[in-house]
Amino acid sequence: MTEIQYAGQDGIIIRRNNITICFDLYLSDCVADAQLAVTLLSKGPFDFMFVPINGHDWKRLRNNPMGNMTYREALDFCGLFILRIQNPEV
């Protein structure tokens, strides 16, 4: 049975057959920060985590959207959690 363990602005956490998946933090835009880490650490551990990446730069910031994490930021962030697989989405 699939159970939605959490669905909120920090993402969606699904549990099925003792596998816990966390994905789409902020439902498409995500920049790692301490508040997000604390929130998700309280809901883990996760077996899989999918985080959006495409980086951020001055062009995006000038036009208002901040963008997402870079692949290095995503790996550092995911490193806070015990995971079987880390898959930064491009």
Buried (B, 14 or more C-beta within 10 A) or exposed (E): EEEEBBEEEBBBBBBEEEEBBBBBBBBEBBBBEEEBEEBBEEBBEBBBBBBBBBEBEEEBEEEEEEBBBBBEBBBEBBEBBEBEEBEBEE
